[in-house]
Amino acid sequence: MTLFGTLPDGRAVQQITLSGGGLTAQVLTLGASLRDLRLAGHAPALVLGFDSLAPYSQVPGYFGATVGRCANRIAGGAGVLDGQRFQLDINNGPNHLHGGAAGFSQQLWQIADVQADRVTLTLASADGDMGYPGALAVSVTYALLPGGVMDIVMEGHAQAPTLCNLAHHSYFTLGGPDILSHSLKVDAAHYLPVDAGLIPTGEVAETAGSPFDFHQPRLLRAALQGLALDHNFCLSPQRRALRPVAVLSCGRLSMELSTTEPGLQIYDAARMSVAVPGLNGPLGPYAGIAMEPQVWPDAINHPDWAQPVLRPGEVYRQHSQFAFTLG
């Protein structure tokens, strides 16, 4: 563990270096963020990140962060839980995004346990934090497993009924200056169309015959022509046992994503423009692709969808794996 930097208020941000399974990772206590990830035999970083602390609090984008309490967008930042209306922080136009302006990605997490190949970080969120009802305690464990597998387990325990829908927000890059040379495969029969504010319309549309059909690997350079990709792919109606759901590949390198979650938000970073260089150089449009397992966005306002509600005595648990293979 080393000091990575100091926040303007004087608080220290620590960096934990992990090694195992042919992978090396660096995790920050700010946002429980994955700052860097490398695979033996492949020199460039596998995720977008920065060499200094300032961009993590000054550059929008949630680079490598653990976002919450509720990932993605909630329309108007409002909803009803057990008959009680709540109003959350508004930080994305008229809507709530990734837990609010001071969501989990901007909080200092505590280190609960460190081993050579894994780290567990924890965070306590008070009742009323960013407008959310009820106190919530969460943890995230990063582990590097044999075979080039990055394993992420997120857990949550509530003291009162609340929302809990965490997501890991790395932008992945497997080679080259952008993702346009990558191929993407997603095992999803449906996706969620969105309005101009990227809020789901309520329709659950079939991917077959649409630009969102990635059942077979598709080169992103062709697939993204005329398509702005920032959508939820519906993997299942409810949370399931860990299973493979998507593959990203570029040349000899591939990443298979497995998760327990019912949804996978995929964002192509088409609008990315960052003045600060990243680990692999300039960060422009399509510099990386975010693949975020989670409950479907704005689900609290769609009662027929799997709900992001956590109650006392229940355990929120998300398990995702990112398996890297160099052919």
N, C-alpha and C positions, 0 to 999 in steps of 0.2 A: 504494500500500500504506500502510495506517495502523494504528496500535495500537488494537485493539478493547477490550482489557482485560488484566488480569494474574491468573493463577491463584494460589491460596493459597500455592503453593511459590515464587512469584516469577517464574515463566516467563511470557513475553509471548505473547499471542494476537494474531496479525495478521489484518487484513481486506483482501482484494483486491477492488477494484471493476472489473467488466468491462462493456463496452458494445459492442453489435453486433447487426445484424439486427433492430433495433427493440426489443431487450431490454436491460435493465440488471440485472446480478447482483452480489451481494456474497457472497464466499466466505471462510470462516474457516479458519485453519490448525488449529484444534481440530476433530478429526474430519473434516477436509476437508469441512466442512459448508456447504451452500448456505443462507445466512442470509436472503437476500432476493432476489426475482426480480420484475421489473416489465416490463410491455409498454406501449409507446407507445400512447396513446389509451385506456388502461385504468388508472386511478389506483391501485386497491388492489393489495397484494402478491398474487402468485400462489401463494405458499407460506407456511406458518406459520413464524414465527420471532420473535425477540426483539430488543429494542434494547440489551440489556445482556448481559454474559457469564455472570453467575451461573446463569441458568436452564439453560444448556447443560450444566452439570455437576451441577446440583441437581434438575432436573425430569426424571423419566423420560419417554421418548417418542422419543428419537433424532431430534430435529427437524433435518431436512436433512442428516443425517450420512451418511458412508460407513461401513457396518457390515461387520465381518469379524473374524477370518478367514472364518468361516462364518456367513452370514446365516441368520436364522430359528432354529428350534428343533432341537436334537438330543436325542433321548430319553435321559434319564439322563446326558446329557453324555458318552456313551461310544460307542465303536465299535471296529471292527477294521480295520486298514490293513496289508496285506501280512502277515497272520497275527499282527500285534502289536496287542494291545488298548491303547487310549489312554483316558485319563480327563480330561475338560475341566472347566473352572470351572463350577460350578452357580450360576446367578444368576436362575433363573425357576422358582420352585417346585423340583421335583426335576430340572429340565432345564437345558440350556445354551441361551442365547439371544443371537444377534447377536455372537458372539465372546467373551462373558463380561463380567464386571463392569468390567474394564479393557480392553475390546476396542478396535478401531480408532476407534470413535466418541469415545473418551475420550483418544486419543493426540494429541500435537502432531505434525503433519505438516510436512515441509520443503518450501519453495517451490523448485522446480527450474527453472521458466521462467514468465515473465509477459509477455504482450503485451496490447494494448488490448482484445482480444476473447476472450482465452483464458488459462488458467493450468494448470500441471501441478504437482501436489503428490506427494511421495513419502514412504514410511514403510518402515522396516526392522523386522521382527518376528523376535525371536530364537528359537532352538530352545527349546521348553518354554513359550513365551509363552501364558498361559491354558490350559496343558496340551497345546497343539498340538505335534506332532513337527516337527522341521526348521525351519531358518531360511527366512524368506520376505521378499522385497522386492516392494512393490506401488507402483503409481502410479495417480492419477486425473487426467484432463484434462477440465476444463470449457471448452467453446467455444460462443460465441454466433454462429450462422451466419445468412446471409441468409434472410429469410422467417419470422423469429420462431422459430428453431429453437435449443433448448438441446441441445447434443451432449455426451454423457458417455462417455468411454472409460476403462475400468479394465483394468490389466494386472498380472500377477504372475509372478515367477520364483522357483523353489524350489531350495534347495541339497540337499534330501532329500525323499523322498515326504511329502506333507502334504495338508491340506485347504485349498482356496481357493474361496470362493463369496461374492463381495462383492455388496453391494446399495446402491443409493441410496435414502435413507429420507426424502424430503420428503413432507410432507402438502400436497396441492394444494387450492386453493380458487379458483374462477373467478367468485365473486360471492355476495353475501349473507352472513348470519351463520353459515351452515352449508351442508353439501353436499346437504341434502334437496331443494333445488330444482334439483340437477344431474341430468343423464341420463348413463348409463354404457352403453357397448357394449364387449364383450370377445369376441374371436374364439377361443373355446376350446370344444372338444367334450367335455372332461373336466375334473374338478376333484378335489381330494383331501379326502374327509371326514376329520374330526379327532375325537379323544376330548376329554374334559373338560379336559385339559391342553394342548389345541391341538396335539397330536402326531398326524400322519397315522396312520390306522388300517391303512394298507397297501392299501386299496381305491382303485382309480382309477375314479371314477364318472362316468357320462354327465351332462352338464349339461342335455341336452334333457329337457323335462318336469319339471325340478326348479327350486327357487328360485334356482339358480345359473346359469340360462340367460340370458345377456346377449347373445346373437347379434344381437338387435335392441335399439336403445337403450331403456332403461327408466328412468323417473323414480325416483330413489332414495327419495323419500318413500314411494312405494308398495312398491318392491322390498324395502326394509329392514324392513317391518312383519313382526314375528315372525322376522326373520333377523338373526343376529349375524354380520357378514361379516369374517372374519379367516382367509382360506383361499387356498390356491394354486390358480390356474387353469393347467391343463396345456396349454401352447401347442403343444408338440411333444415327441417322445420325446428328442430331442437338440438341442444348440445348432445354429442355422441362420444363414444370411445375414440381414442386417438386413431386417426386414419389419414393416409396421404390424400391431399386435395389439389396440389398444384406443383408444377415443375417449371423453373426458370433455367434457361441454358444459354450458353454463349461459347462457341468453339468446343474445346475439350472439357469445359467446366459446367457442371449443372448443380442446381439446388432444388431438392425436393422438400416441399413444405407439408408437414402433417399437423393436424390440430384437432381439438375436441369441439371447436366452436361451430355455430350454425352459419356464420357469415365470414366472408373474406373481402375486406375493402381493398381495392387496388387503385393506386394513384400513380399516374405516369410522370408526374413532375414536369409537365409540359410548360408550365409558367415559371419554373425555377430560374432565378437570376440572383446570384449571391456574389457580392464584391470580394468577400474573403475567400481565398483559395481553400479547397478541401484537401483531404489526405492524398488524393490522386491528381490534384491540379484544379483548374477552374470548374466552377459549378454553374452550368447553364441549363437550358431546357433539356429535359430528358436525361439529366445526369445520373439518376437512379430511379428505381421503382419501389414504392412502398406496397407491401403485401401484409395486411393487418388483420389477423384473425380476431373476431369479435362477434357480439350479438348484433343483429341487424340495426342499422341506424334509425333513430327516432322511434324505436319500438314502443316506448312508453305511450306514444300517441296512436298506436295501432294494436289494440288489445288482442287481435287474432294471432299476432306474431309472438315468438319466444320473448319473454320479458326480461329486462335487466334488473329485476327487483331482487333484493337480498333481505332476508328477515333474520331476527335473532334466532340463534340455534342452527341456522343453515351455514354451509361453507361454500363460498364462491371459489371455484377452482378452474382455471384455464391452463391447459397443457398444450404447448406447441413445440415442434422440432423443425429445425432447418438443417438438412443433411447435404453436405457439400461433397461432390465427387469429381475428381480430376481424371479424365479418361486418357 
